[in-house]
């Protein structure tokens, strides 16, 4: 049996959430930015392929 002063088992098992560090936030922002830039580059390449080429001018 537990003593009344012991915290419930649920509270022991739960890890305290620490706020994301600056480095983690910057890493996530950089990853999102790179993904966005790659998508933009792919879209531009697709537009160039669909549009006129230099030979058609």
mmCIF file as gemmi writes it, N, C-alpha and C atoms, coordinates in Angstrom:
data_model
loop_
_atom_site.group_PDB
_atom_site.id
_atom_site.type_symbol
_atom_site.label_atom_id
_atom_site.label_alt_id
_atom_site.label_comp_id
_atom_site.label_asym_id
_atom_site.label_entity_id
_atom_site.label_seq_id
_atom_site.pdbx_PDB_ins_code
_atom_site.Cartn_x
_atom_site.Cartn_y
_atom_site.Cartn_z
_atom_site.occupancy
_atom_site.B_iso_or_equiv
_atom_site.pdbx_formal_charge
_atom_site.auth_seq_id
_atom_site.auth_asym_id
_atom_site.pdbx_PDB_model_num
ATOM 1 N N . UNK Axp A 1 ? 0.818 -1.188 0 1 0 ? 1 A 1
ATOM 2 C CA . UNK Axp A 1 ? 0 0 0 1 0 ? 1 A 1
ATOM 3 C C . UNK Axp A 1 ? 0.864 1.255 0 1 0 ? 1 A 1
ATOM 4 N N . UNK Axp A 2 ? 0.311 2.32 -0.576 1 0 ? 2 A 1
ATOM 5 C CA . UNK Axp A 2 ? 1.027 3.592 -0.624 1 0 ? 2 A 1
ATOM 6 C C . UNK Axp A 2 ? 0.68 4.425 0.589 1 0 ? 2 A 1
ATOM 7 N N . UNK Axp A 3 ? 1.587 5.31 0.883 1 0 ? 3 A 1
ATOM 8 C CA . UNK Axp A 3 ? 1.265 6.265 1.938 1 0 ? 3 A 1
ATOM 9 C C . UNK Axp A 3 ? 0.553 7.45 1.29 1 0 ? 3 A 1
ATOM 10 N N . UNK Axp A 4 ? -0.238 8.176 2.029 1 0 ? 4 A 1
ATOM 11 C CA . UNK Axp A 4 ? -0.983 9.313 1.459 1 0 ? 4 A 1
ATOM 12 C C . UNK Axp A 4 ? -0.073 10.402 0.893 1 0 ? 4 A 1
ATOM 13 N N . UNK Axp A 5 ? 1.17 10.467 1.326 1 0 ? 5 A 1
ATOM 14 C CA . UNK Axp A 5 ? 2.057 11.518 0.837 1 0 ? 5 A 1
ATOM 15 C C . UNK Axp A 5 ? 2.676 11.186 -0.52 1 0 ? 5 A 1
ATOM 16 N N . UNK Axp A 6 ? 2.591 9.914 -0.964 1 0 ? 6 A 1
ATOM 17 C CA . UNK Axp A 6 ? 3.134 9.537 -2.266 1 0 ? 6 A 1
ATOM 18 C C . UNK Axp A 6 ? 2.258 10.109 -3.379 1 0 ? 6 A 1
ATOM 19 N N . UNK Axp A 7 ? 2.887 10.637 -4.425 1 0 ? 7 A 1
ATOM 20 C CA . UNK Axp A 7 ? 2.086 11.123 -5.551 1 0 ? 7 A 1
ATOM 21 C C . UNK Axp A 7 ? 1.481 9.94 -6.298 1 0 ? 7 A 1
ATOM 22 N N . UNK Axp A 8 ? 0.392 10.149 -6.993 1 0 ? 8 A 1
ATOM 23 C CA . UNK Axp A 8 ? -0.216 9.064 -7.772 1 0 ? 8 A 1
ATOM 24 C C . UNK Axp A 8 ? 0.779 8.506 -8.792 1 0 ? 8 A 1
ATOM 25 N N . UNK Axp A 9 ? 0.583 7.277 -9.175 1 0 ? 9 A 1
ATOM 26 C CA . UNK Axp A 9 ? 1.495 6.603 -10.094 1 0 ? 9 A 1
ATOM 27 C C . UNK Axp A 9 ? 1.556 7.338 -11.431 1 0 ? 9 A 1
ATOM 28 N N . UNK Axp A 10 ? 0.439 7.868 -11.893 1 0 ? 10 A 1
ATOM 29 C CA . UNK Axp A 10 ? 0.411 8.594 -13.171 1 0 ? 10 A 1
ATOM 30 C C . UNK Axp A 10 ? 1.404 9.739 -13.175 1 0 ? 10 A 1
ATOM 31 N N . UNK Axp A 11 ? 1.468 10.474 -12.109 1 0 ? 11 A 1
ATOM 32 C CA . UNK Axp A 11 ? 2.343 11.64 -12.059 1 0 ? 11 A 1
ATOM 33 C C . UNK Axp A 11 ? 3.806 11.241 -12.041 1 0 ? 11 A 1
ATOM 34 N N . UNK Axp A 12 ? 4.138 10.1 -11.471 1 0 ? 12 A 1
ATOM 35 C CA . UNK Axp A 12 ? 5.521 9.641 -11.465 1 0 ? 12 A 1
ATOM 36 C C . UNK Axp A 12 ? 5.968 9.26 -12.872 1 0 ? 12 A 1
ATOM 37 N N . UNK Axp A 13 ? 5.087 8.619 -13.625 1 0 ? 13 A 1
ATOM 38 C CA . UNK Axp A 13 ? 5.444 8.123 -14.947 1 0 ? 13 A 1
ATOM 39 C C . UNK Axp A 13 ? 5.593 9.252 -15.963 1 0 ? 13 A 1
ATOM 40 N N . UNK Axp A 14 ? 4.89 10.327 -15.782 1 0 ? 14 A 1
ATOM 41 C CA . UNK Axp A 14 ? 4.917 11.433 -16.737 1 0 ? 14 A 1
ATOM 42 C C . UNK Axp A 14 ? 6.217 12.213 -16.59 1 0 ? 14 A 1
ATOM 43 N N . UNK Axp A 15 ? 6.904 12.42 -17.716 1 0 ? 15 A 1
ATOM 44 C CA . UNK Axp A 15 ? 8.129 13.213 -17.7 1 0 ? 15 A 1
ATOM 45 C C . UNK Axp A 15 ? 7.748 14.684 -17.839 1 0 ? 15 A 1
ATOM 46 N N . UNK Axp A 16 ? 8.421 15.538 -17.137 1 0 ? 16 A 1
ATOM 47 C CA . UNK Axp A 16 ? 8.119 16.964 -17.304 1 0 ? 16 A 1
ATOM 48 C C . UNK Axp A 16 ? 8.558 17.415 -18.696 1 0 ? 16 A 1
ATOM 49 N N . UNK Axp A 17 ? 7.692 18.175 -19.35 1 0 ? 17 A 1
ATOM 50 C CA . UNK Axp A 17 ? 8.019 18.663 -20.68 1 0 ? 17 A 1
ATOM 51 C C . UNK Axp A 17 ? 8.891 19.9 -20.547 1 0 ? 17 A 1
ATOM 52 N N . UNK Axp A 18 ? 10.034 19.861 -21.217 1 0 ? 18 A 1
ATOM 53 C CA . UNK Axp A 18 ? 10.902 21.036 -21.183 1 0 ? 18 A 1
ATOM 54 C C . UNK Axp A 18 ? 10.659 21.842 -22.448 1 0 ? 18 A 1
ATOM 55 N N . UNK Axp A 19 ? 10.764 23.12 -22.352 1 0 ? 19 A 1
ATOM 56 C CA . UNK Axp A 19 ? 10.556 23.929 -23.549 1 0 ? 19 A 1
ATOM 57 C C . UNK Axp A 19 ? 11.655 23.637 -24.57 1 0 ? 19 A 1
ATOM 58 N N . UNK Axp A 20 ? 11.321 23.753 -25.831 1 0 ? 20 A 1
ATOM 59 C CA . UNK Axp A 20 ? 12.291 23.496 -26.889 1 0 ? 20 A 1
ATOM 60 C C . UNK Axp A 20 ? 13.426 24.51 -26.787 1 0 ? 20 A 1
ATOM 61 N N . UNK Axp A 21 ? 14.634 24.024 -26.93 1 0 ? 21 A 1
ATOM 62 C CA . UNK Axp A 21 ? 15.772 24.922 -26.846 1 0 ? 21 A 1
ATOM 63 C C . UNK Axp A 21 ? 15.845 25.777 -28.113 1 0 ? 21 A 1
ATOM 64 N N . UNK Axp A 22 ? 16.611 26.822 -28.04 1 0 ? 22 A 1
ATOM 65 C CA . UNK Axp A 22 ? 16.76 27.725 -29.181 1 0 ? 22 A 1
ATOM 66 C C . UNK Axp A 22 ? 17.318 26.966 -30.38 1 0 ? 22 A 1
ATOM 67 N N . UNK Axp A 23 ? 18.286 26.102 -30.119 1 0 ? 23 A 1
ATOM 68 C CA . UNK Axp A 23 ? 18.897 25.336 -31.2 1 0 ? 23 A 1
ATOM 69 C C . UNK Axp A 23 ? 17.876 24.423 -31.884 1 0 ? 23 A 1
ATOM 70 N N . UNK Axp A 24 ? 17.011 23.788 -31.094 1 0 ? 24 A 1
ATOM 71 C CA . UNK Axp A 24 ? 15.976 22.923 -31.663 1 0 ? 24 A 1
ATOM 72 C C . UNK Axp A 24 ? 14.993 23.727 -32.515 1 0 ? 24 A 1
ATOM 73 N N . UNK Axp A 25 ? 14.614 24.907 -32.026 1 0 ? 25 A 1
ATOM 74 C CA . UNK Axp A 25 ? 13.683 25.746 -32.791 1 0 ? 25 A 1
ATOM 75 C C . UNK Axp A 25 ? 14.314 26.212 -34.098 1 0 ? 25 A 1
ATOM 76 N N . UNK Axp A 26 ? 15.594 26.61 -34.037 1 0 ? 26 A 1
ATOM 77 C CA . UNK Axp A 26 ? 16.276 27.056 -35.247 1 0 ? 26 A 1
ATOM 78 C C . UNK Axp A 26 ? 16.428 25.909 -36.245 1 0 ? 26 A 1
ATOM 79 N N . UNK Axp A 27 ? 16.719 24.726 -35.737 1 0 ? 27 A 1
ATOM 80 C CA . UNK Axp A 27 ? 16.861 23.556 -36.602 1 0 ? 27 A 1
ATOM 81 C C . UNK Axp A 27 ? 15.55 23.259 -37.327 1 0 ? 27 A 1
ATOM 82 N N . UNK Axp A 28 ? 14.442 23.329 -36.602 1 0 ? 28 A 1
ATOM 83 C CA . UNK Axp A 28 ? 13.129 23.076 -37.204 1 0 ? 28 A 1
ATOM 84 C C . UNK Axp A 28 ? 12.783 24.155 -38.228 1 0 ? 28 A 1
ATOM 85 N N . UNK Axp A 29 ? 13.098 25.406 -37.918 1 0 ? 29 A 1
ATOM 86 C CA . UNK Axp A 29 ? 12.808 26.5 -38.844 1 0 ? 29 A 1
ATOM 87 C C . UNK Axp A 29 ? 13.639 26.363 -40.117 1 0 ? 29 A 1
ATOM 88 N N . UNK Axp A 30 ? 14.902 25.983 -39.975 1 0 ? 30 A 1
ATOM 89 C CA . UNK Axp A 30 ? 15.762 25.802 -41.139 1 0 ? 30 A 1
ATOM 90 C C . UNK Axp A 30 ? 15.255 24.667 -42.018 1 0 ? 30 A 1
ATOM 91 N N . UNK Axp A 31 ? 14.844 23.582 -41.388 1 0 ? 31 A 1
ATOM 92 C CA . UNK Axp A 31 ? 14.329 22.436 -42.145 1 0 ? 31 A 1
ATOM 93 C C . UNK Axp A 31 ? 13.078 22.825 -42.934 1 0 ? 31 A 1
ATOM 94 N N . UNK Axp A 32 ? 12.173 23.567 -42.302 1 0 ? 32 A 1
ATOM 95 C CA . UNK Axp A 32 ? 10.951 24.007 -42.973 1 0 ? 32 A 1
ATOM 96 C C . UNK Axp A 32 ? 11.28 24.965 -44.118 1 0 ? 32 A 1
ATOM 97 N N . UNK Axp A 33 ? 12.235 25.863 -43.893 1 0 ? 33 A 1
ATOM 98 C CA . UNK Axp A 33 ? 12.625 26.824 -44.917 1 0 ? 33 A 1
ATOM 99 C C . UNK Axp A 33 ? 13.235 26.113 -46.124 1 0 ? 33 A 1
ATOM 100 N N . UNK Axp A 34 ? 14.104 25.137 -45.867 1 0 ? 34 A 1
ATOM 101 C CA . UNK Axp A 34 ? 14.728 24.4 -46.966 1 0 ? 34 A 1
ATOM 102 C C . UNK Axp A 34 ? 13.684 23.619 -47.764 1 0 ? 34 A 1
ATOM 103 N N . UNK Axp A 35 ? 12.728 23.02 -47.084 1 0 ? 35 A 1
ATOM 104 C CA . UNK Axp A 35 ? 11.667 22.28 -47.773 1 0 ? 35 A 1
ATOM 105 C C . UNK Axp A 35 ? 10.844 23.22 -48.644 1 0 ? 35 A 1
ATOM 106 N N . UNK Axp A 36 ? 10.544 24.409 -48.13 1 0 ? 36 A 1
ATOM 107 C CA . UNK Axp A 36 ? 9.767 25.391 -48.89 1 0 ? 36 A 1
ATOM 108 C C . UNK Axp A 36 ? 10.548 25.855 -50.125 1 0 ? 36 A 1
ATOM 109 N N . UNK Axp A 37 ? 11.842 26.108 -49.959 1 0 ? 37 A 1
ATOM 110 C CA . UNK Axp A 37 ? 12.662 26.559 -51.087 1 0 ? 37 A 1
ATOM 111 C C . UNK Axp A 37 ? 12.807 25.478 -52.147 1 0 ? 37 A 1
ATOM 112 N N . UNK Axp A 38 ? 12.947 24.218 -51.718 1 0 ? 38 A 1
ATOM 113 C CA . UNK Axp A 38 ? 13.033 23.115 -52.679 1 0 ? 38 A 1
ATOM 114 C C . UNK Axp A 38 ? 11.735 22.99 -53.467 1 0 ? 38 A 1
ATOM 115 N N . UNK Axp A 39 ? 10.609 23.143 -52.784 1 0 ? 39 A 1
ATOM 116 C CA . UNK Axp A 39 ? 9.313 23.064 -53.459 1 0 ? 39 A 1
ATOM 117 C C . UNK Axp A 39 ? 9.179 24.198 -54.474 1 0 ? 39 A 1
ATOM 118 N N . UNK Axp A 40 ? 9.636 25.39 -54.116 1 0 ? 40 A 1
ATOM 119 C CA . UNK Axp A 40 ? 9.577 26.519 -55.04 1 0 ? 40 A 1
ATOM 120 C C . UNK Axp A 40 ? 10.46 26.268 -56.258 1 0 ? 40 A 1
ATOM 121 N N . UNK Axp A 41 ? 11.641 25.715 -56.034 1 0 ? 41 A 1
ATOM 122 C CA . UNK Axp A 41 ? 12.556 25.427 -57.139 1 0 ? 41 A 1
ATOM 123 C C . UNK Axp A 41 ? 11.964 24.37 -58.065 1 0 ? 41 A 1
ATOM 124 N N . UNK Axp A 42 ? 11.337 23.348 -57.489 1 0 ? 42 A 1
ATOM 125 C CA . UNK Axp A 42 ? 10.7 22.316 -58.313 1 0 ? 42 A 1
ATOM 126 C C . UNK Axp A 42 ? 9.561 22.919 -59.135 1 0 ? 42 A 1
ATOM 127 N N . UNK Axp A 43 ? 8.796 23.824 -58.529 1 0 ? 43 A 1
ATOM 128 C CA . UNK Axp A 43 ? 7.683 24.459 -59.24 1 0 ? 43 A 1
ATOM 129 C C . UNK Axp A 43 ? 8.208 25.311 -60.39 1 0 ? 43 A 1
ATOM 130 N N . UNK Axp A 44 ? 9.311 26.036 -60.158 1 0 ? 44 A 1
ATOM 131 C CA . UNK Axp A 44 ? 9.896 26.846 -61.222 1 0 ? 44 A 1
ATOM 132 C C . UNK Axp A 44 ? 10.404 25.966 -62.361 1 0 ? 44 A 1
ATOM 133 N N . UNK Axp A 45 ? 11.03 24.862 -62.02 1 0 ? 45 A 1
ATOM 134 C CA . UNK Axp A 45 ? 11.541 23.943 -63.037 1 0 ? 45 A 1
ATOM 135 C C . UNK Axp A 45 ? 10.393 23.365 -63.85 1 0 ? 45 A 1
ATOM 136 N N . UNK Axp A 46 ? 9.305 23.028 -63.198 1 0 ? 46 A 1
ATOM 137 C CA . UNK Axp A 46 ? 8.138 22.486 -63.895 1 0 ? 46 A 1
ATOM 138 C C . UNK Axp A 46 ? 7.538 23.538 -64.825 1 0 ? 46 A 1
ATOM 139 N N . UNK Axp A 47 ? 7.502 24.79 -64.396 1 0 ? 47 A 1
ATOM 140 C CA . UNK Axp A 47 ? 6.982 25.869 -65.244 1 0 ? 47 A 1
ATOM 141 C C . UNK Axp A 47 ? 7.86 26.047 -66.472 1 0 ? 47 A 1
ATOM 142 N N . UNK Axp A 48 ? 9.174 25.988 -66.288 1 0 ? 48 A 1
ATOM 143 C CA . UNK Axp A 48 ? 10.095 26.141 -67.411 1 0 ? 48 A 1
ATOM 144 C C . UNK Axp A 48 ? 9.917 25.007 -68.412 1 0 ? 48 A 1
ATOM 145 N N . UNK Axp A 49 ? 9.697 23.817 -67.94 1 0 ? 49 A 1
ATOM 146 C CA . UNK Axp A 49 ? 9.518 22.666 -68.826 1 0 ? 49 A 1
ATOM 147 C C . UNK Axp A 49 ? 8.201 22.778 -69.589 1 0 ? 49 A 1
ATOM 148 N N . UNK Axp A 50 ? 7.178 23.31 -68.959 1 0 ? 50 A 1
ATOM 149 C CA . UNK Axp A 50 ? 5.878 23.465 -69.608 1 0 ? 50 A 1
ATOM 150 C C . UNK Axp A 50 ? 5.852 24.666 -70.555 1 0 ? 50 A 1
ATOM 151 N N . UNK Axp A 51 ? 6.65 25.658 -70.254 1 0 ? 51 A 1
ATOM 152 C CA . UNK Axp A 51 ? 6.642 26.884 -71.053 1 0 ? 51 A 1
ATOM 153 C C . UNK Axp A 51 ? 7.564 26.782 -72.246 1 0 ? 51 A 1
ATOM 154 N N . UNK Axp A 52 ? 7.947 27.939 -72.76 1 0 ? 52 A 1
ATOM 155 C CA . UNK Axp A 52 ? 8.812 27.986 -73.929 1 0 ? 52 A 1
ATOM 156 C C . UNK Axp A 52 ? 10.236 27.614 -73.548 1 0 ? 52 A 1
ATOM 157 N N . UNK Axp A 53 ? 10.923 27.002 -74.499 1 0 ? 53 A 1
ATOM 158 C CA . UNK Axp A 53 ? 12.34 26.716 -74.306 1 0 ? 53 A 1
ATOM 159 C C . UNK Axp A 53 ? 13.135 27.731 -75.108 1 0 ? 53 A 1
ATOM 160 N N . UNK Axp A 54 ? 14.424 27.773 -74.935 1 0 ? 54 A 1
ATOM 161 C CA . UNK Axp A 54 ? 15.264 28.732 -75.643 1 0 ? 54 A 1
ATOM 162 C C . UNK Axp A 54 ? 15.256 28.468 -77.15 1 0 ? 54 A 1
ATOM 163 N N . UNK Axp A 55 ? 15.077 27.215 -77.558 1 0 ? 55 A 1
ATOM 164 C CA . UNK Axp A 55 ? 15.072 26.866 -78.973 1 0 ? 55 A 1
ATOM 165 C C . UNK Axp A 55 ? 13.839 27.397 -79.686 1 0 ? 55 A 1
ATOM 166 N N . UNK Axp A 56 ? 12.75 27.614 -78.983 1 0 ? 56 A 1
ATOM 167 C CA . UNK Axp A 56 ? 11.503 28.066 -79.598 1 0 ? 56 A 1
ATOM 168 C C . UNK Axp A 56 ? 11.501 29.557 -79.894 1 0 ? 56 A 1
ATOM 169 N N . UNK Axp A 57 ? 12.403 30.297 -79.344 1 0 ? 57 A 1
ATOM 170 C CA . UNK Axp A 57 ? 12.399 31.748 -79.526 1 0 ? 57 A 1
ATOM 171 C C . UNK Axp A 57 ? 12.759 32.172 -80.894 1 0 ? 57 A 1
